[in-house]
Amino acid sequence: MITSPSYEDRLQGFDWRQSADELGLTPGGPVNIGRHCTDRICGLGKARKTALHWEDFRGETRTYTFDDLRVLTNTFAQLLEDQGVAAGDRVCMFLDRVPELYIGFLGVLKMGAIVQPLFSAFGEDSLWTRLDDAGTRAIVTQKKHLGKVRRIREKLPNLAYVFVVDDANLRDGETPLRLDDLPRVETYTVAPTTAETPSVLHYTSGTTGQPKGAQHVHNSLISQYITAKWVLDLRDDDVYWCNADPGWVTGTSYGIIGAWANGVTQAVLDAGFNSDKWYAFIAKYRVSVWYSAPTAIRLLMKDGVELAKQHDLSSLRHLASVGEPLNAEAVLWGREAYGLDFHDTYWQTETGCMVVTNFPGMEVRPGSMGKPFPGITAAVLDETTHEPIAEPGRVGLIALREGWPSQIRGYWNNMAGYRKKIVNGWYVCGDRASIDKDGYFWFSGRDDDVINTGGHLVGPFEIESALLEHPAVAESAAVAKPDKVNMEVVKAFVTLKPGFEASGDLELEIMNVIRKRLSGLAMPQEIEFVDSLPKTRSGKIVRRILRAQEFGEPIGDVSSLMND
């Protein structure tokens, strides 16, 4: 049995250069994530090794080797280039978890364009907002989502190319991109990207204003490779399953880059949640490392230990979680169901990699976030002075010293918004935590109004803006409401215009409008019709009071509120 080094051993003399050296990177030399996840791995003698086991909800399966990845990413890149897509263009991947999503992601990076993955369940408004902000030049999609793209295309003057990966009746200006029908490109000249060349553009939700495009660079590979290797404990003979959709940062940093940069076989299931099917999938592909989310774990808990025991899960050796705080009960349940601990990991779209984690070989304290990854300087800051808190157990703002490789370089078209998050050389994450006497971090809560539903961050501004477009809605506020499975769900408070009356039918109508325009994640699970909303004297709606009421917390100082 291989024993993982201790946390203290990992810390000893750590330098990010260690990761760069393992990747064969030289200071000032070329860095291309697409090449390093394919061509480089083939060059290490793993060309015939399985890179991807893929299965969908119908039971259809496909298998790809690393040489398949190399050639197909070349093919993808060459087609885009031949059609006129250029280095630096934003190319949106708007696909379910089909193989073309994973292949295309790396292909876009190989040709030097910026890949913009978006969650395929987004509605038209959410899709348009993000494509418009990015000035997206090309979109890669599939038949089932093509209608959304067509209905907004006229509002996107920069969108010159629409590529479709499966059979569909295409219109003028739409190009087929069926990899099986294209001549395989064995040799391709990868774009000469450098460490600071933009790579991935991930959109994240904020408290106010439109979603923000977090701009990553190719140098993020250094962080993603080593954190995947050490925290996920990836080894050459592993079969790894990351549940996250590549529309979100976990699905790209660790569902594509981290695993394949380590030359590890991945298993991908393109299907919704079902405990029995998930267990069968693990057993079929002999999954050994599983990276999931607390929401999924809590759903598995609902189906009980006995269901887990009905499947052969003996291949599992390491479990990790991401997206939201992992409650202690879930850790303890994992021990009972699988004989293994779920290792919680904390990070964000903006960090690009895990920053505070529970490591293999480290004592897992149920409910704790763990300790900072080597090379990451993390602290909790006093909310007033923004100085690190030395007192164990005192809650403050989670903050990271700037300068790790995968830190985003800013928000697209909104550098000022990003710089606001930097205080005295610290990146302030927007979350609150405490640190115990042994250096373990303990999550306390968010420091803003962003809603964490099932590990997905949803901004209240987008929801409220969509609500206001309904003819019955005069004012609106969206806040988090506690939920046993998803941790939080969206609740909306709405005041109505004269002539409209509150009813169950109106509530359902408004809910469905949000679901179609934005996504199911953004759809309020409850709408409460109210006569007025709490506001400051300047007229700003105060969401914290509504949220505090939902969570049964003190509402705090109300002296600045407008008196009715």
Buried (B, 14 or more C-beta within 10 A) or exposed (E): EEEBBEBEEBBEEBEBEBBBEBBEBEEEEBBBBBBBBBBBBBEEEBBEBBBBBBBBEEEEEEEBBBBBBBBBBBBBBBBBBEEEBEBEBBBBBBBBBBBBBBBBBBBBBBBBBBBBBBBBBBBBBBBBBBBBBBBBBBBBBBEEBBEBBBEBBEEBEEBBBBBBBBEBEBEEEBBBBEBEEBEEBEEBEBBEBEBEBBBBBBBBBBBEEBBBBBBBBBBBBBBBBBBBBBBBBBBEEBBBBBBBBBBBBBBBBBBBBBBBBBBBBBBBBBBEEBBEBBBBBBBBBBBBBBBBBBBBBBBBBEBEEEBBEEBEBEBBBBBBBBBBBBBEEBBBBBBEBBEBBBBBBBBBBBBBBBBBBBBBBBEBBBBBBBBBBBBBBBBBBBEEEBEBBEEEEEBBBBBBBEEBBBBBBBBBBBEEBBEEBEEEEBBBBBBBBBBEEEEBBBBBEBBBBBBBBBBBBBBBBBBBBBBEEBEBBBBBBBBBBEBEBBBBBBBBBBBBEEEBEBEEEBBEEBBEBBBBBBBEBBBBBEBBBBEEBBBEEEEEBBBBBBBBBBEEEEBEEEEEBBEE
